[in-house]
Amino acid sequence: MNNPSSPDHAPQPESQKLSFTTKLAYGAGDLGAAITANILAFFLLFFFTNVAGLNPGLAGSILMISKIWDAVNDPIVGMLSDRTESRWGRRLPWMLWGAIPFGIFFFLQWVVPHFSDNPNVNQWGLFWYYVAISIFFNTAYTAVNLPYTALTPELTQDYNERTSLNSFRFTFSIGGSILSLIIAQVIFAVIKSDTAQQTAGSCNSNSLQYLVLGAVCAIVSVLPLYWCVYGIRRRVMASEQRRLDNTDPSDTLSFSEQLKIAFSNRPFVYVIGIYFCSWLAVQITASIIPYFVINWMKLGEGAFIQVTLAVQGTALLMLYVWNWVCERVGKKAVYFMGMGVWIIAQAGLFFLQPGQVGLMYVLAVMAGVGVSTAYLIPWSMVPDVIELDELTTGQRREGVFYAFMVLLQKMGLAVGLFLLGQGLAVAGFKERIPCQPLPQQPESALTAIRVAIGPLPTIALILGLVLAYFYPITREVHAEILLKLRERKQARTQTGSSEN
């Protein structure tokens, strides 16, 4: 029986294409992260204010604290995964051991405990409960997702193959987002508000709906992680063996030196900015869209799920179109095309009036055209940046680069979500009292909702376009980087042979 970890029995990343089953298994690794992230993005702030009954200011503070911790733990896990040694390589053990806690803590975020009959005491009890659970969940999320994202450059070094690999990843990612919304819609249709109250035995509006949603999504999110680990393990272990053969173990850099090199890498700084601007727009829109559809457009509580499905469904279909276009015109051009359409759609939401439901769906489809490039392009740029760093330093530090990219993005999102919650509170948004109908919102709150869904994301997207214009690594530059890396490895091999 062949040793699966032997590099002799695995394809060479530098010279061979990835098989369909390898790409499929790798893509599956992002399904659980997409399901949980999408449910949290679209439902958590709304859940806090309209189900748990939290003040929007406290709810925004919970989101800020959780995102800051999520950002802080990224470089920690990134460096630890870079230094992990096991027969499964550096990344896969994190995914294996982190999967179950990841599912458990996601579920616990949808529990609504009762701490006191005093409303003020209960508010603060809920606040600290959700802060604690979010910290545990984000730790588990990082433990499985960051090592997963760092696997891309280990699986292939081909410029176009990486875009293809990421198209598989984001097929599952966007597919997971769509699946999560379908699951939510089915659960909300089956479990009505009054049924939830009677079954739960307490007056806590819709709590059972979200409890079931959390349980189902937790199970569906954990299982694909094991599919991913099993499906790519041979390729990863073979790549890891080659890395060890070509790395000088004495040539290690301190944390401060790694920081200095990472942020002196100009293309890396641009990629961080592009990714941050794109996902700031996504996160703000995702968090505010339930309020926009329900409070401004005067539609039912389930209508925003259908709007979101229009966005995500379009993004999924366009992923394949953009992948095809990218092979012909390059990553920057594709990003400009997608962002142009998205900016028009995002700005148009501010001017949308109640009753213009058809136009709302048109804008949702246009936004989906751009959202797909936000998934595909920044992540396909990061491996190119890592190889430029390898050419400069002689080391591969995927975990550090991925960690700091996500760290800055999450720190920005933390501030954005905090300000969003505080903005709603200052504007006089009225949280829902359990078992009572939706309150009538003041004009100031409605204006704040419209500004949050229109001008704010539009400004972020325009800034991202400016940064993309200056991103310097083209297809030709990347080919030159790979050529120099191959020449270095060949020289090292020849030197080793002559010494022996």
Steps between C-alpha positions, in 0.01 A plus 500: 500500500637841404587756764255785440745754634767408247553775243579238236133408481357850479488751215748784502329833566746682278441285191158333512140613509284424799248221455127572508456298823780694672345833400158378610628385840691823550193704412291307753725628778347846468138383514468504879677832537271651237182368661588626847644833382199567279246419773688721744537784251133512402327393820709563811449876545130458418482202740655706780258792463179327386516159671729526804375856554840666536549871460664564156791677670578191711445277197749701296750482787474119507573487127796735542654302788456170316654636181796653685571168669451324168763731354742463791497121494572483124875573513533276807346203320683592179842487665415186698382322186818606318699332779282191545676171433304178444471215253194683362697816427456843652136582422285186504527422876342837579203421279459152647504602867321831463193377307286380794553808726428712194153345467418500873576867560316607187186334636536662843485847341128448431401411856308777684564441874298680766706655778258723690149641503663842527529618135824690559670210679380259232636728225848492651480128568419440134775739397774312688364160396515588131842661539639181657342266245613716208859493627496119522333465161739736323796315646367170362411665167855630458647164599328327209470774239837677509709184446253405227546827311879469531488171307445669160866571415598155633270324254614673181739768376334548161362854449178398322461177696480704821213702357331174403561354847351809659200478269431153648549638848263788445248282321465322833527829685222672309310171480526474878368853534203412279444171683500678836230739380289215360531315832395818683201555274381140541540511879324836528215369284458181702541653846272801530538769765205386709614137476842603620357672803270215596760229449768687689264551790598865531421831337815542291412585142643270233769355730428141400536591133854620555585214736408245234681705236815498713483123558443407136768736366750381763468138384508587130808719556716246682474199266657654183818582693572128530429450129755773423771353724454150357487616138814717496719328759734325252562812298559708813738251660701469178524879475603516865781251440633707211482812716711334769751385240539856366492697827794579723370432855756738647368790289208606720379852560363655816145629521612864468715415198207317338277803560757731347542288190127439457409867510800611296358280223316767300273266302390339827392837639292561187335159526411566864339828400308349208371217715407728788304744285310222321403319817422813696234566236378139521485495880323834543244408234444154646443636850267783399298332224243335734424843647488657153259244354274481807502858632550707182356282222214386729533134400464187714770361727589225252525730197862598562599134465365502144690821422818347635442183298485717187838651587668171592346303213627753248843501667518121470415501128737788427788323674546275197465790258762706683735200522481464121547874444788512748703251298479736202529851640651454850388555858505880513279541196243256638494683832436831324215355297325344797546796731363741241168316485489456878559870572204600282276248679616593850454872444157437349371339821503838675249640251272194507147575621243275669300318234787478250543128565587409141778758485628373835555154349667649192748681725551178700596311183737779395662493844550124466702558182751701703488294819638199309818693418538592868506126574729399214761767429660605833551141615656401167746791538635392841700194381676722243601735781627206710730388219637850464579486872664158456717644225602782734553304824549138399214387725135410449279649771148448370349502847647841585382667180150354512473583869598864468281547196198374691607678821485848348180417316332385822625796700341729245178301503496514881504877494247508216251273678545685829428832331204343319345389830579831667363689202168318523485570873579872456245521218233376741452146368255311722589141584218248493338402829448120516146391402412850375457609135781686325519857633451797269843649431559878506603680180852547634547122534369441147744758361788333686401163350497645146839670545648174633382297200583758230771767538722323756562178300529702177786708641681183612466343154635808323802504731560132419505583129767763556720248684448235232621746236843514668535123567827409320507119455380417150505160330840583349649616832379182671655282228834675558474441876440127449790477253740653753374266774557196279848619415578543870375150585698347216815678615442378857449144375816511290698640793373221727589235241853633454559503878393134522 
